[in-house]
Amino acid sequence: MGKKTIIIGGGIVGLSCAYYLSELGYEVTVIDKSEMDGGASYVNAGYLTPSHIIPLASPGMMAKGIKWMFKSASPFYMQPRLDMDFLKWAWYFSRSSTSSHVEKAIPLIKDINLLSMDLYGDMHASGNLGNFQLEKKGLLMLYKTTKEGNHEKEVALRAKDEGLEVRELTKDQLNTLQPNLSDEIDGAVHYLCDAHTSPNEIMQNLKRYLSENGVDFKLREEAIDFTFQNKKISKVITNKGSYEADDVIIAAGSWSQNLAKKLRLKINLQAGKGYRINVKRPTDVILPAILMEAKVAVTPMKEFTRFAGTMELSGINHKIKTNRVRAIAHAAGSYYNGLEISETEISAAKCGLRPVSPDGLPYIGKTSKFDNLTIATGHAMMGWSLGPATGKLISEIISDSKLSMDISGFHPERKF
Ligand SMILES: Cc1cc2nc3c(=O)[nH]c(=O)nc-3n(C[C@H](O)[C@H](O)[C@H](O)COP(=O)(O)OP(=O)(O)OC[C@H]3O[C@@H](n4cnc5c(N)ncnc54)[C@H](O)[C@@H]3O)c2cc1C
């Protein structure tokens, strides 16, 4: 057996790290405080998103957040709180929301997304995870207003400059590709570079494959502390015991900041809550789409259609705010003719917490304080898409191999 590696967190990021490390012969243990059957890696929209080249921290976002603070059903919500971590995050977010940051972030986001898309493709081709849904039909950005349309067309031009496959659709082209859209829709941009998946299916298959290939899972076990000396973590302490490790990976999603504090590390994060509604009856949804004005994601998954949305920065909690879920359902009905999401479907909504860094870029890499710790979190709205690339990069860092891409922009100790 190879060196012992402990991964804290069994979401898509932690499991992707386990996948690539176990391929390299490492002895891998995944510790997760939950049953590993819910949360962000299960409720997400399943998009693989080279199209999302603009980070959340971009000009105008702070103003939007403040404007929407008082709207109970807005798609982006920051709950004002006198909490130092939140206030620092908001300050860094505001400082990062500049055009120069966006310009720097674009190639990084694009490269890591394309790497991850290829890796999803390799996983699919390997058959290791069965014949999971991986469809490359692209992503439609549906808009009703000229303002959203113009904004998206600008992003599309930038994406084209980056070599991504994208086209503007006429209304006729759009209606042929996706019938039954409301007449209110003015047009769409089609990002052909994107793909979609069913997260639940991949998570189940990943867990099964990893278990069968020697990865040890400690479920319902919470990492609560560490023992360390000089630059080495010697043990991970949980609520049930302690584990020695040669390498430790923190991939604990929105909880990573609190865990990192135990090591006196500052990893700035906020939980960005999002909701999903599954509609398990036929809908006319053929292509994945983002309903631009409402910021709702629609995905035709393997056995149902998923409607997902909202970015609610209200701390770590899983309270379901029905008015926000209802806003998602309402938006769906206003973009697709005849689509009505029922009260039963609304009441079965689930939520998950995105780990949101202030500049919208993930944290991937080692810190200066420990030689045997790597951080893999902060992926915000792209964690599903970027899971495999993150896992691969982490395995390359730990095994001292050549990196698949330059990751200096993702340094966990970068300044904002
Ligand atoms: C509604 C919604 C839609 C989304 N749509 C998309 C999309 O279409 N495409 C995309 O790319 N991304 C999307 N995302 C974002 C994506 O889902 C997340 O970025 C991603 O799932 C984060 O994965 P993770 O492994 O970092 O965290 P998580 O999935 O949150 O996993 C972290 C795990 O760590 C465990 N943990 C935490 N603390 C401890 C501890 N102390 N000890 C042990 N275990 C611990 C938790 O139990 C959890 O299982 C969406 C998110 C939401 C909410």
The ligand as a MOL file (V3000), in Angstrom:
LIG
                    3D

  0  0  0     0  0            999 V3000
M  V30 BEGIN CTAB
M  V30 COUNTS 53 58 0 0 0
M  V30 BEGIN ATOM
M  V30 1 C -28.6560 24.5820 -6.1830 0
M  V30 2 C -27.2300 24.4070 -6.6260 0
M  V30 3 C -26.9350 24.2820 -7.9850 0
M  V30 4 C -25.6120 24.1060 -8.4030 0
M  V30 5 N -25.3660 23.8750 -9.7170 0
M  V30 6 C -24.0890 23.6420 -10.1290 0
M  V30 7 C -23.8100 23.2990 -11.4780 0
M  V30 8 O -24.7130 23.1500 -12.3020 0
M  V30 9 N -22.5180 23.1140 -11.8410 0
M  V30 10 C -21.5040 23.2510 -10.9570 0
M  V30 11 O -20.3530 23.0970 -11.3560 0
M  V30 12 N -21.7320 23.5010 -9.6560 0
M  V30 13 C -22.9970 23.6970 -9.2190 0
M  V30 14 N -23.2460 23.9700 -7.9030 0
M  V30 15 C -22.1210 24.0780 -6.9720 0
M  V30 16 C -21.6080 22.7170 -6.5420 0
M  V30 17 O -22.6780 21.8920 -6.2190 0
M  V30 18 C -20.6680 22.8530 -5.3350 0
M  V30 19 O -19.6620 23.8120 -5.6110 0
M  V30 20 C -19.9860 21.5350 -5.0350 0
M  V30 21 O -20.9400 20.5190 -4.8620 0
M  V30 22 C -19.1120 21.6380 -3.7860 0
M  V30 23 O -18.5740 20.3650 -3.5610 0
M  V30 24 P -17.6740 20.0740 -2.2890 0
M  V30 25 O -17.2520 18.6690 -2.3690 0
M  V30 26 O -16.6330 21.1390 -2.1890 0
M  V30 27 O -18.6410 20.3500 -1.0420 0
M  V30 28 P -19.8880 19.4790 -0.4660 0
M  V30 29 O -20.6240 18.8150 -1.5430 0
M  V30 30 O -20.6230 20.4250 0.4210 0
M  V30 31 O -19.1710 18.3910 0.3880 0
M  V30 32 C -18.4940 18.6990 1.5700 0
M  V30 33 C -18.6240 17.4810 2.4780 0
M  V30 34 O -17.8000 17.6970 3.6280 0
M  V30 35 C -18.4400 17.1350 4.7470 0
M  V30 36 N -17.8820 17.7820 5.9430 0
M  V30 37 C -17.8960 19.0900 6.2560 0
M  V30 38 N -17.2470 19.3080 7.4060 0
M  V30 39 C -16.7990 18.1130 7.8370 0
M  V30 40 C -16.0580 17.6850 8.9790 0
M  V30 41 N -15.6240 18.5610 9.8960 0
M  V30 42 N -15.7970 16.3690 9.1240 0
M  V30 43 C -16.2380 15.4630 8.2050 0
M  V30 44 N -16.9450 15.8230 7.1030 0
M  V30 45 C -17.2160 17.1260 6.9080 0
M  V30 46 C -19.9130 17.4530 4.5140 0
M  V30 47 O -20.7370 16.5780 5.2470 0
M  V30 48 C -20.0350 17.2700 3.0160 0
M  V30 49 O -20.4600 15.9720 2.6670 0
M  V30 50 C -24.5600 24.1070 -7.4480 0
M  V30 51 C -24.8550 24.2040 -6.0820 0
M  V30 52 C -26.1720 24.3410 -5.6640 0
M  V30 53 C -26.4600 24.4270 -4.1950 0
M  V30 END ATOM
M  V30 BEGIN BOND
M  V30 1 1 1 2
M  V30 2 1 2 3
M  V30 3 2 2 52
M  V30 4 2 3 4
M  V30 5 1 4 5
M  V30 6 1 4 50
M  V30 7 2 5 6
M  V30 8 1 6 7
M  V30 9 1 6 13
M  V30 10 2 7 8
M  V30 11 1 7 9
M  V30 12 1 9 10
M  V30 13 2 10 11
M  V30 14 1 10 12
M  V30 15 2 12 13
M  V30 16 1 13 14
M  V30 17 1 14 15
M  V30 18 1 14 50
M  V30 19 1 15 16
M  V30 20 1 16 17
M  V30 21 1 16 18
M  V30 22 1 18 19
M  V30 23 1 18 20
M  V30 24 1 20 21
M  V30 25 1 20 22
M  V30 26 1 22 23
M  V30 27 1 23 24
M  V30 28 2 24 25
M  V30 29 1 24 26
M  V30 30 1 24 27
M  V30 31 1 27 28
M  V30 32 2 28 29
M  V30 33 1 28 30
M  V30 34 1 28 31
M  V30 35 1 31 32
M  V30 36 1 32 33
M  V30 37 1 33 34
M  V30 38 1 33 48
M  V30 39 1 34 35
M  V30 40 1 35 36
M  V30 41 1 35 46
M  V30 42 1 36 37
M  V30 43 1 36 45
M  V30 44 2 37 38
M  V30 45 1 38 39
M  V30 46 1 39 40
M  V30 47 2 39 45
M  V30 48 1 40 41
M  V30 49 2 40 42
M  V30 50 1 42 43
M  V30 51 2 43 44
M  V30 52 1 44 45
M  V30 53 1 46 47
M  V30 54 1 46 48
M  V30 55 1 48 49
M  V30 56 2 50 51
M  V30 57 1 51 52
M  V30 58 1 52 53
M  V30 END BOND
M  V30 END CTAB
M  END
